[in-house]
């Protein structure tokens, strides 16, 4: 569910004249509206734990989820967009990607959004700014949503309305259970905002809470995009910070780490290793990066080094990756 699979900032024929910028507002607006609808339905599904159909009054309960997720996605993509405009690089408005809410299992109602640049990027400075603006803006939006979620956690009665048998010894037995993986940032926010005997849901129930669910998902997607490989956001940043050769080394190590986490998740799923570390999805993500996005970043014919301010912002962006990354983002188990 990455947001920026098509943020390809290079590979343009610079000898060709740049065409006048045009927007298809009907297409962009239609995709936005459709994605808002699918995320609203997904929000109702996450809250209720049942696939529907829903009455309109209940469907409206999905609005906090859809508004939050569209807020984060839009911040991320318009971060890229306005950075591109600042450097006079022509770019499309975001293409929001709806995902049909046909299942309540790991369905967030959207595959994110993408923008496409329409003119060449000649300098590392411009590529760095465009690459980093999205994750930084999206991360700020995640923090806003998460802080609101942590400061507005409803009491236990909210969860009991969804699972009346929550305190029963039989709860969760003989059922497929899903738990979100913790992250450093999520744990820090919990430490800051949740005190004493205040109720806070376990990670196996967090997805019923729209702001916490969306904030967690935003961190997950941010981390996926910040992996310093190829033309992911993190790849753009690492390439412009450290140069072509060093970027390739960093990307190769990152790719190997994803493979290891993926194979650990595979062993966990099918061989019952019970390490509770790794996720099979990282293996699929690694293969997608290798065959589609590529490990190596395309060459940018500019050897100017970034200034200290941009270098520090780059290091901050990779700190965001560390704070947001979960080696085991999803755990699925059969209750017993």
N, C-alpha and C positions, 0 to 999 in steps of 0.2 A: 503493500500500500504506500509506496513512496510517492512523494509529491512532485519530484523533479526529474523523472526518468528522461524527459526530453529537453532538459535545459542544456542543449548543446551550443556552447558559446563560440565554437570555432568551425573550421572546415568550410569556409566561404571562399568563393572566387573573387578576390578583391579587385580584379580587373573589370568586373561587371558593375555598371552603375546601380546605385541603390534606388529602388523604386519608392515612390511616395507612400508614406505610411497610411494604411487603411485598416479600419476595424469593422468587424462584422458584429455589431452590437446585438443583433437578434440572436446570433449563435451563442455568443458569450452569455447573454442574459438568459437565454433558454436553458443552457447547461447549468447556470447558477440556480435557477428556479427548480429544475429537475433534481439537482443534487440536494437542494434544501428539502425537497419532498422526501427523497429516499433516506436522508439522514434523520428526518423527523420520525419516519416509520421505524428506522433502526433504533432510535432513541426509545420509542415506546417498547420495542422488543427487549432492549437491554434492561429497562426498568421492570417489566413484567415477567420476563423469562419465558414468555409464550409467543408463538409466531403470529398470533392474530387469527382472523380479522378483528379490528378494533372499532368501537364506537368513536365518533368524532371527539367526544368529551375526553376519552382516554388518550386518543391520538395526540391531542394537544399537550399532553404531558411530555411528549417527545420534543417539544420546542426548546426547552433549555439545552438539551443535548445538541440539537441541530444548530441553534444559534451559536453555541460555544465552538463547535467544530468548524463551522463556516468562518467564524471570527479568526481562529488560529490559522486555517488554510489561507484566508485572504491576507492576513498580515504577512505570512511567509511569501506568498507569490507577489504581492505588491511591493514587498521589500526588494525583490529582484527587479521588478518592473521600474520602480522609481530610480534605483541605482543605474539601470540601463539608460533611462532618459537623462539622468545627470551627466552621463558620459556620452550622450548623443548617439547611443546605440539603439536602433529601432527594434522594438519588441512588441509582441502581441499582448493583449490583455489576457488574464488567466483563462485557461480552458478547464473548467471544473469537470470532474469525472464522477458521475453518479454510479453507484453500484446497487443493483436490484436487491432489496431486502428479502431474499428468498429463503434465507436461513438465519436463525438467531445465533449460530455458532461462528464466532470471529467475524461477524459482518458489521462493519462500521458505517455502512450506507454510502461510502464513497471510496474511491481510490486516490483521493487527493485532488491536485490540480497541477497544471504545467503551464509555463509560458514558453514561447519560442522567440529567439532573437532573429532578426531579419537583416542585420547588417554585420559586417566584420567587427571583431574586437582586436585592436592592434596592440594594446599594451597590457602588461601584467597588472598594472595598477587598476585598470578598468575591469579586467577579469576578476581580480581579487574582490573589488568592491561589489560587483554584481553577484559573485558567488557567495559572499559572506552576508550580504544584506538580508537574504531570505531567512537563513537560520537564526540570525540575531533577532530579527523582527518576530519570527514565529516563536522563538523561545520566550521573548517578553510576553507575548500573548498567552503562552502556556502558563507562565508564572501568574499572570492576572487571573486566569480561570482557576488554577489550582489554589491560590490563596483564597479566592472566594469560596471554593469548594471546602477547603479545610476550616474556614471560619463559619460555615453554614451547614455543618453536618447535622442532619435531623436525628432525633432520638431513636431509641431501639424500636419504638412503635412503628416507625417507617418500614423497617426491615420485616417486622412481624406481620405487617399488612401484606407483604409480598410472600413471605414464608411463615405462615402461622405455626408450623412445626419446627421452627428454627432451633428451639431449645430441647427438642425431643431427641432421645438417644438414637432414634431411627433416621434422623435427618441426614440426607445425602447418601444413605446406604443404597446400594444397587442402582446408583444413578451416575451419569457421567458428570464429573465435576471439573470446572474450569477455574484457574486462579491466575491472576496477573502477577508477573514477577516484580519484585521490588527494585528500586533504583536508589542511588545515594541521595539524589535530590528529594525524592518522594519521602524517604526516611527522615531527612533533615526537616522538611516541612511538617511532618507529623510530630517530630520532637518539639518544634517551635510552637505549634498551634494547638496540639491536643494535650490536655493536662489532666492529671489525677485520674478520677474515675469516669471521666467523660467517655461515652461510648464512641468507638470508631470501628468501622467494619473491617473484617479480615480481608486479605487480598483476594480471597475466593468469593467475596460479595461486593467488592468495590464497584464493579460494573453496573450495579443497580443505582449508583449515585452519579447522575449525569455529569456534573462538573468535575468530580474526581476521575471518572471514566475518560472523559474527553481530554482532561489535562494529562493524564497518564498516557493516553494514546498519542497526544501531541509530542510528548517527550520521546516516545518510541519511534515515531516517524522522523523527528529531528535527529535522533541518534543514527537511524538508517541512512539519512542523507549526509551526515557529517563523517561517515567512514571515509578515510582519505584514499579513495580508489577512483581511477578514471575520471569521468565527468560528473560524478556526484558533487554536491556542494563542497564536501570535505576534500575531494580530489582537486577541484579548482583552487581551493585555499592552499593546500599543501604544495601544489605545483608552483604557484606564484611565490610562496614563501621560501621554498627550499631548492627550487630548480628541478630540471627534468630528471637527472640521474638519481638524486636523493628521493624525489617523489616516487620514482619507480620502486626503489628499495622499500620505502614506507608502504606503498600500495601492495607490494608482494607479501610483506609480513602481515598486513591487515587481512589480505585474502587467505593466508594460511590460518590465521586465528579464526576466521569465519568458518573455514573448512573443519577445523578441529571442533569448534562448538557445534557445528552441524552434525558431524559424525557422532559426537557424544550424545546429542539429542536423538539421533537415529538408534544408537545402542540402547538408550533409555526407553525408547518407544517400543522396540521390537525384541530386545534381548533382556529386558528387565534388569538393567545394571543398577538401578536405584541410586545413581549418583546425584540426581536432581540438579544437574548442571549441564547446560547446553540446550539447544532447541533445533529440531530438524529443519525448521524454517530458515535458519542461517545457512544451511547447505543449499537450499533452493535459491536463496538470495545470492550466495557466492557464485553459483552456476550462472545465474542471470547476469551478474556483473562480468563474469569471464567471457560469456558468449555474446552479450548484447551491448553492454555499456563499455566493456573492455577495461583491462587493468591499467594500461598505460594511457597517460593524458596526451592528447594531440599537441604538437609543438606550437608554441607561440613565439614568433621571431622578435622577441624583445628581451634584452639581457639586463635591463635596469632593475636594481634591487628595490624592494619595498622600503618605505621609510619606517622609522621606529614605531610610530603610532599604529600603522597597519600591521606590523609584526606582532605587537602586543595584542591587537584585536584578534589576530589569527590564533595566538596562544589561548586567548579567552574562549574562542570558538571551540577549540579542542578540549578545553576544560568542560565546556557544555556537553561535549560528547561523553566524557567520562562520567559526569553527573547524571546524564540521561540514559546511559546504556544499561541494559539488563542482559546478562548472558543467557538467562532463562526467562524470556518475556512472557511465555505462556506455559502453564503446566496443566495437562489434562490427565485425569485419573478416574478410575472407577471406584466409587465409594464401597466400602465393605464393612 
